[in-house]
Amino acid sequence: MAVQPAAYLTVAETAKIMQISKHTVYRLVHSGHLPAIRSGPNAASFRIPEAAVREFLRESSTQV
């Protein structure tokens, strides 16, 4: 059985899935609510693990 590599999303993809602005995604990353890794030249962009986005959405939907 092959191991699946972790899927990472861009800030724009994360914003679309979460139905929020890119600015809000950056705020969630900087505040530590969403984990992210830096990538690209000079580590200028973020990649967010898809599993973390799904977990954040699941947790936020149960907090009513």
C-alpha angles and dihedrals in degrees: 000000000000122000113238115228116239113266116232126196131208120238090256092051091048092050091051094049093046093041093231135114124275087242090060091050089054090050091051091050095047092047091051096245091117121037117226142170126221117239141166131049110343088358088277099150134054132230118199122204109247090221090058091052091050091048092049091051092047092050094045092049091056093051099084 
